[in-house]
Amino acid sequence: MLDYTTSDHPDHALLLKAEKAIHELALKINKTKEGKQEEDLQETLKKLELMLITDVRAIHGGSMESNVLPKPKLEACNTKGCQDH
């Protein structure tokens, strides 16, 4: 609509404000969505670590001593890089 509304039209300023508000809302939605994806990734990594530990314990008769295998070290990666967990 803004492309078809001349700058001297009474609604032009309101359309600019609306465009800015919609853009800011879209940015907030994207940021929230990225945060949720990172939380989901963290939860999946925790589940995988538990499954791996359970499988290793089953293979080694229920023990997981330090001389058998070290505890897995997971990295959580996102758009900002990776962190050890």
Secondary structure as UniProt FT lines:
FT   HELIX           2..4
FT   TURN            7..8
FT   TURN            10..11
FT   HELIX           12..59
FT   TURN            60..62
FT   TURN            66..68
FT   STRAND          75..78
FT   TURN            79..80
FT   STRAND          81..84
//
